[in-house]
Amino acid sequence: MMKTGGWTMALWLCAGAAMAGAPSTLYTAQQATAGQALYTQDCAMCHGAKLEGEAGPALTGPDFSSAGSDNTIGGIFSIISQQMPANTPGSLTHAQDEDAMAYILQQNGYPASTTPLDYTTSLASTTPLVAPGK
């Protein structure tokens, strides 16, 4: 019984440590709103209306934004900016790339802030994409 409690405490501490390293705010609400409209128009046909994945991979859930996913903010942002949308890769403006990423972050539980998501900083980010509570 004590061993189980120890494991529970160890898992809780590890989860807390992972969360401490994850940024809590990365984008503005306005960026996420613009990103939702962009997503609906250019992304949902492949990634699903709820980011659940269809022809393209899911953009939410444990395979996408958990500690074991190996995804980073910069890695996903790089894919968005250079390879999306699939039918016209790299055709989005920097602002549209930022908005799309903001919407994905919002849908993965990251809260909005007053500081906008920045193209250059996001592209270079090595921060793991671990949604709050995952």
Secondary structure, 3 states (H helix, E strand, C coil): CHHHHHHHHHHHHHHHHHHHHCCCCCCEHHHHHHHHHHHHHHCHHHHCCCCCCCCCCCCCCHHHHCCCCCCEHHHHHHHHHHHCCCCCCCCCCHHHHHHHHHHHHHHCCCCCECCCCCHHHHHHCCCECCCCCC
